[in-house]
Amino acid sequence: MADEPLVLGIETSCDETGVGIVRGTTLLADAVASSVDEHARFGGVVPEVASRAHLEAMVPTIERALKEAGVSARDLDGIAVTAGPGLAGALLVGVSAAKAYAYALGKPLYGVNHLASHICVDQLEHGALPEPTMALLVSGGHSSLLLSTDITSDVRPMGATIDDAAGEAFDKIARVLDLGFPGGPVIDRYAKEGDPEAIAFPRGLTGPRDPAYDFSFSGLKTAVARWIEARRAAGEEVPVRDVAASFQEAVVDVLTRKAVRACKDEGVDHLMIGGGVAANSRLRALAQDRCEAAGIRLRVPRPKLCTDNGAMVASLGAEMVARDRSASDWDLSADSSLPVTDPHVPGNTQSHDHVHEVSKENLYS
């Protein structure tokens, strides 16, 4: 255990200030400060509100994580931070904080990819990732199918949403149904009491000539909204639970169908599901059924590790250290559109030599 890298990870890509500490593949601390309540009255995430919330929460959340892990900041082997993709202002807060801590402590800095981190976090739950692994990442900002042969250097996009992400569609339908924000958990809750076959909502991009692995939820969102509007215009009651169940079934049907198809086509026998929507109970159940039928092993982290968190960033950072990947330079910047093909932002390894001399001056107290 003592030979495994001890890494602190910082995640600020959206509205969660996450700080995690891992030793190798063992989770020691997972501290999160959420600003979701501040966004709820707007019906969605407001970037400026998120950035200011990160500023206020950063230092207390880091100190809470260190205390929870029972380690000193000087014991760390590295600092990892989400460099992108995400909201530019929110990312900048995390990157700036990571630079400050890494410089003061004389530790290497690793700017890592948000999506690759969502894949890597599964190691904290189920052990080392098989290589290759197919990953289905579904959240408010992303719906992607990714093939990873090396989580630190080789992540290949197979497909992605061409319009709304799955989590975004959940939020919008919850708003139409007057169920509040965020929409994912509340839709899941209402759907458990509804009939998923009550309404035949469309399945986007599932025709024979459509892209095999891409997703589209904009048409589904519009179809559900119009169905609800027609019922209201006719003075009829909207069966909220049936709508929620039928909408949810349309989303998870497409997600799981395409993920299993990608595994079969690529000859991959492991499917990992991550991102905030991976906490959806129906998505987990349907994926399990279809994977078992196809002879594919399903890996899904517990719900807390599916949503944005610092543990996932620390996990990928620990892999960078363990595999001797080069650290990032001090001019690391936030990149709101960082491609998933860049699991981390490497730099000149010599650029970190001077900081070890600086650290001897005991900048961190």
N, C-alpha and C positions, 0 to 999 in steps of 0.2 A: 504493500500500500504506500509506503514512504517514497518509493521510486516513481509513483505515478504523478503526473503533473497536477499541481493545484492551481486552478484558474478561476478568476472572477469574470463574469460576463455581464454586460450592460445592454439592455434592450429598450429602445425608445422610438420604434418605427411608427407608432400610432398613438393610442391613448393610454397605454400601460407603461409605467416606469418599472421595469423588471431588473432585478439584480440577483444573479445566481452564482453559487460557488460549487465547483465539483472537484473531486480528486479522481482523475482518470475517468471512469464511468460510474462513479459513486456520487450521488447528489448529497451535498452537505447543507445547502441553504437555498431557498427559493423565495425571495422577498419581492412582493409586488405592491405598488401603489397605483390604484386605478383612478382615472378621472372620468369614468363613464357616467357618473351621476351629473357631472357638470355639462356633459354633452346631451343628456337625455331630453332636456327641455327644447333643444334645437332639432331633435329627431335624427341626429347624426353627429359624426365627429367634426368639430371645428378646429382646424389646424392651429390657429393662434392660441386657443384655449389649451390645447394639448401641449404645445411648446412651453407655455408658462407653468403648467402643472408639472411638467418634467423638471423645470428649473427648481421649483419649490421642493419636490420630492427626492431629488437625486441624492444628496448627501445623507439625509436620514435613512433612506432605503439601503444605501451601501453600508452604513454603520450597522443597520439591523441585520443585514445578511452576514456580515463578519461576526457579529455576536452570536447569531444562530448557528453558524458553522463552527464556532469556537476556535477561530484562527486569527492571527494578526495579519494585517495588510502586508507586512514585511515578509511573511511566509510565502506569499504568492509567487508562482512561477511565470505568470503572465496575466495581462488584462485583455479581454476580448470585448468587442463592441460591434453592434449592428451598424454597418456602414451604408446599407441600402438593401433592397428598395424600401420606400416608405415615404412619409411626409418629410419634406426637406427640413423644415424648421425643427421638427421633433428629433430627427436624426442628428442634426447639428448639436443639439444639447447633449446627447449621449456621447457622440464622438469627442466633443470638447472635454467632457468630464473624464472620459477614458484616457485621453492624452495627458490631462493634468495628473491623474493618479499614477499612470505609467511613468511619466517623467520624474515625478517626485519620489517614486519608489525605486526607480532604476530598473524597471521591469519591461520586457518586450511587449509591444502593442500589436494586437491582431484585429484588423478590420474585417469582419466576416459578413457573409450574405444571409439575409433574413430567411430566405426560403431554404437554403441548405441547412440552416440551423434548425428549422422545423423538422427536417429529416433526421438530423443527427441526435435530436433529443430522445429519440426512441431507444438509444443505447442506454440511457439511464433507467429504462423500464425493463428492457428485454435483452440487454447485452449487446455485444458487437454486431454491427449491421452486416448482413450477408452482402457479398459483392458478386454480382450486381443485385441491386434492390430497385423495384419500381415504387415510386412514391406518388400518391394522390394528395395534393395539398389544396385544401378548401378553406377559405376564410372570407372576411369582408372585402378584401382587396385582391384575392388571388383564387383562381381555380385552375390548377396546373397538373399535368402528368409529367413526371420527371424520371429519368433513368440514371441511377447513380452507380458507377463502378468504383469510384473512390471519392468519398464525401469531401475530401480536402482539395481535390483537383479536377475531378471529372464528373460533372452533372450535366446531362443532356436533356433539353426540353423535347418532349414527345407531343404535347398538345397543351392548349390553354384556352381560356374563355376569349371569345371575340367581342364580347360586350360586357354585360354585368357579371360580376363574380357571384358565386352561390350565396355567400353570406350577405352580399348587398341585396340580392333578390329577397332573402328572408326579411331583411330590415324593411324593405319597401312594402312587402305584402302585409307585414305586421302593422305598418303605418296605415294602410288602406283599411285594415280590419279594426283600427283603433285599439291595438294591443300594446302600444308603447315601443320603447327602444331600450336595449337591443332586441332585434326580432327573433334571432335564432332560438334562444332558450324558451321564449314564450310560445312560439309556433310549435316547438317540440312538445311542450306541455299540453297544449290544446289538442294537438294531433293524436295524442294517446287515447283520447276519448272520442275520436271521429272515425269515419269510414274512409280509408284511402282510395276506395273504388267508387265513391259516391259521385265524383265529377271527373270526366275524362279530359284532363288538361293536357296540352301538347308536350311532346318530348322533343326539344330542339336538337338539330343536327344529327338526327338518327336515320336519315334516309340513305339509300344505297350509294348515292353520289356525294354525300356529305363527307367532310373530313373525318377520318376515323377516330381521332383522339381530341379534337377541339370541342369546346362547349359553347352553348349560347343559352342564356336565361332571360334575355330581354323580351323575347316573344312570349315566353311563359308568364312573365310578370305582367305583361299587357293583357294577356288572355284572362288571367285571374282577376285583375282590376276591373276589366270590362264585365266579367260575369257578376262580380259583386255590385257594380254600378247598375246593371240591368235589373237585378233583384230589388235593389233599393228604389229604383225609378218606378217599378211596378208595385211598390208598396208592400213587398214581401219581406219576410224576415230572412236575414242571411244566416245560414247554418255555419257559424264560425268554426266549430270543431271539424265538420266535414270538409270545409274549404281548406283549413290548415292541414288536415291529413292528406287530402288529394294533392294539394300543392307540394307538400313535403315529399310525397311519394314520387311525383314527377321529377323532382330534383335528384333525389338519391338513386332513383332507377337509372337515370342517365349517367351519373357519376360512377356508380359501381359497374354498370354494363361496360363502359368504355375502359375503365381501369383493368378489369379482368381480361378484356380483349387485348389490351396492350401487353399484359403479362404473357398471354398465350402466344401472341405474334412474335414477341422477343425471346421467348423461351426462358422467362424469369419465373421462378417459383416462390418468390416472396413479394408481398404487397404491403407497403407501409402507408397508413393514412394519417395525415397531420393537419394542423391549422385549426382555427376556432370551430369550424363547422364539424370537425371530426368528433366533437363532443356530442353531436346529435345521436340520439339513441337509435333511431330508425336506420340511419346511415351505417352505424356499427353492425346492427343486426342483419341487414340485407347484404352488406359486404361479407360478413361471416358466412352466410348461407351460400352465396355465389362462389366464394373462394373455396369452401369445402367441396362444392360440387365440381370445381375445376382442378382440384388438387393443388391449390395455392395456399401457402401459409400467410395468414393475416397478422400484421403487427400494428396495433393502435395504442399509443400511450394513454395513460389515465387522463381524464378530461382537463385537469389543471395544467398538465404539460402540453396540451393541444393548443390552448390559447397562448397569446404572446407572453413570453416570460424570459427572465435572464438566464435560467438554467439551460435553455437550448443554446444560447450564445456561448455560455461557459463550456458546454459539452463540445461544441465545434472548436472552440479555442483550445481545449485540452487535446483534441485530435491533432490540431496544428502543431502543438508543442511535441506531442508524442511521436509524430511522423517527421519532425524536424523541418517543418515548412518555414520559409522565411517570414520574419515579422514585417509589419507595415512600417512605412516611413512616417516621420513626424508631420509631414505635410498631407497625411491622410485626410480626405474630405468626405463629407456626406454625399452620397450619390442616390438620389431618389429613384433612379431607373437602373440601378446596378443589375446587370443581367445575371441570371442564375448560373450561367456558364462560368462565372467568376465566383467560386465558393468563398474566396477571400481575396483581399487586396494586398499582394506581396510588395515588398520593397527591397532596397539594397540592404543586405544583412549587416554591412559595416556601419550603417547609419545609426545603429543603436549602441555602438561601442562607447561613445562619449557619455551616455547617460549613466553608465555604471560608475563613472567617476563622480558625476554629479550626486548620485545617491549617497555617496560616502559623506556628503555634507549634511546628511540627515534632514532633507527638505520636508519629509513627511513626519508629522508629530501627532 
